[in-house]
Amino acid sequence: MIRRNRLKAKLAAGEKSFGIWLQSADPTFAEIAALVGFDFFIMDQEHGPGDMQAAIDMARAAAVTDTTSLIRVPSSDPITLRRIADGGAEGVLVPMVETAEQARQIVDALRFPPVGKRGNAWDITRAAGYGIAKDYLQRIHDEFIIIVQIETVLGVKNARAIADVDGVDVVFIGPTDLSGSVGLPGETNAPEVEALIAECVAAVEPTGKPLGTVPRRGTTWQKAFDDGFAFVAAGSDIYYFRTAAEAQYRDWLRYSGS
């Protein structure tokens, strides 16, 4: 069923949006994140184990809340993008976007003709409630959010052209892979990486497109918002479980004297 994309509306109104990563492919964590009240969650199918059915089940968990369900797709392959859209995701985060042409191909795969090349089977897919949402074709381009991820030196150099592509809603800077692209893997606070992030921000800001990111080494999600980013995702289900489990185990070691 198509519904108003609250995340897209907030960003269009100039408001900040805060979300969380879900990497376990478990609908339970999607349900918890949505009930807690995050603006969005990102199902990570680039680095996580999830498949198409997991994405659908996780989106269902958010459907009765105000939380927008996004999927970081494993690639910009058009078939993958179309299947994700048909599955009812409310938006995608596409990794490793490096050129305007690649951004245009992504938008084409997610928009119906005449403005795109998405195949049309609206009345049998979950995205349109299996045909129940009769206004799906009229509303989907306004409600679906397309976020492209810039995380290489080449992507930074082409950031303005990428942001200028009609249909790109948010430009997301990925500092971790960006650090790797300059031979400093994981050093997201290195001066070289900070300079590239600043270059990307300066290139995108004149377009008016919102910028997104994650906290990098030595910074916080609060600092990211203070720096002008409107879309920030911090933490993950796997990370929070691991850190809580480690803390509890350390308590056990202290208690047991092991």
Secondary structure, DSSP 8 states (H G I E B T S, - for coil): -----HHHHHHHTT--EEEEEE-S--HHHHHHHHHHT-SEEEEETTTS---HHHHHHHHHHHTTSS-EEEEE-S---HHHHHHHHHTT-SEEEE----SHHHHHHHHHHHS-TTS------GGGSGGGGGGT-TTHHHHHHHH-EEEEEE-SHHHHHTHHHHHTSTT--EEEE-HHHHHHHTT-TT-TTSHHHHHHHHHHHHHHGGGT--EEE---TT--HHHHHHTT-SEEEEEEHHHHHHHHHHHHHHHHHHHHT-
